[in-house]
């Protein structure tokens, strides 16, 4: 059997909302790094043809200027589109158990909230604090333009089911 060479491909694109404020720090040599996690929702029809929603929580790490930009522009509830690659870390926790963590190392992050529009965080208790965002590179934060005709029809059907 011939030797097969697998393509070296590690690419992720995901959209979601920050679950907490980003955590900014610097490495011992002063390199900026920020960590945050996002919640990305997936809607699907179950066996009874009812719409269901599933949430996927994903950790993200950004370095250097991208980290600084995230620190200045993101907070809990911010909507982002992340382009990056998966990376994993193996470490021992305080109990001595080995843990494997998979996260996205961001190459690019698109900030989807528009300037001047306070963000609403679902299920948040207490007073909300409006946060003015810098302008996004996205003019329309809707992903409708990326949908196929079939996907657009499913969403239209779903919205009429809930009316």
N, C-alpha and C positions, 0 to 999 in steps of 0.2 A: 504494500500500500504506500502511496506517495506521501511524503511529508506535507501536511497541510499547514499553512501559516494563517493563523487567526488575525483578523484586522485588529489593530490597536485603537479601539474606539471607547471613549469614556466621556459621554456628553449627556447633560441633563438640562432640561428647560422646564421650569415649574412656576406657577403663579399662586400666590396666597397672601394671607395677612399675618403680620407679626403677632405672636401670642404674648410677648412681653417686650418691654423696652430693650434695645440692643445693649450688650455689655462690651464696653470699650476698654482696652488695655494696651500696654506696650510690652514687647519682649525685652529681655535684659539688654539687648543692643539697641533698643529704641524703635523697633519696627512696630508701626500701628497695626492692631488687629481687632476686629469686632466679631462677636458671636451673637446670633439670634436664631429663633426658630419661627417657622411659619406653619400655618394650618392651610392645607389645600383641600378643597371639597370636590368630591366626585359624585355626580348624580347618575342614577341608573334605574331601570325598571326591574322589579323583582319578578318572581315566577307568577305572581298574581296580577302582573301588569301595573303595579302601583309604584310611584316614584319613591325611591329611597335615596338617602344621602350618606356618604361615608367620608370621614375626615382622615387625612394623612398628615401627621406632624413630622416635619423635617428640619434638622439643624442646618444652619448655614454659617460659614466662616468667610470673612473678607479681609484682605490684607492691604497695607500701604494706603495709597490715596483713596482707593475704594472704601476702605475701612473708615477713613476720616469723613468721607462723603456720607456714608451710612449713619455715622454718629450725629451729624448735623441735620439729617433729613428724615430719619425714621424714629418712630415710637410705636408703642403697642397699638395694634389695629391698622398700621400703615399697610397699604397694598403694594406688593412688589412682584416683578417678574424677574426670576433669577436664571441666569445662564451660567453653567459651570460644569464641574466634574465631581464624581463621587470620590471620596477618600475615606480611609478607615484608620482607626487608632485602636491599639490594644493596650490596656493599662490595668493596674490592680487598684481596686477601690479601697476605702478605709478598712473594710472587713477582710481584705486579702483576697477577695474573689476577682478573677480576671474578667474584664468587660471589653467588649468590642463595640465601638461606636462608629457608625457610618454617617457622614455628613456631606454637604455640598460645599466644595471650595469654589467660591464665586469668581467668575471671570468678568461678568457684567451684571449689573443690577439696574433694572428700569424702575424708577419711582413712579407709581401710577396715580397717586393722589394729586389733585390740582391745587394750585396756590390759592390760599384764602378760603378754602372750603374746610370747615372743621370736620375732623374725622369722627365718625360714630363707631364706637366699639360695642358690638353686640354683647349682651349679658354682663355689662359693666355696672357695678354698683357705685353709688356715691356721685359726687359732682363731676361733671365732665369739664376738662380744661381744653379749650380750643387751641390748636397748634397750627400755626401758619407754615405751610410747606413751601420750599423753593419750587420754581416752575419745573414741571416734569417734561421729559422729552417726548411724552405721549400726549397728543392733543385730545384724544378720546380714550377714556379708560375702559371702554367697552371692548370685549373680545368678539362681539358679534361679527365683525368684518372678517374674522379668521375662521368662522364656522362654514362647514359645507352646507349645501341646501338641505340635506337630510337632518343634520344637527340643528339647523335653524328651525326646521319644521317641528322637531321634537320639543325644542324649548317653547315654541309658540303653542304647541298642544299642551305642554305642561302648565303654562301660564293660564290658558283658558280652563284647564281642569281645576285650578285653584281659585278661579273667579266665582 
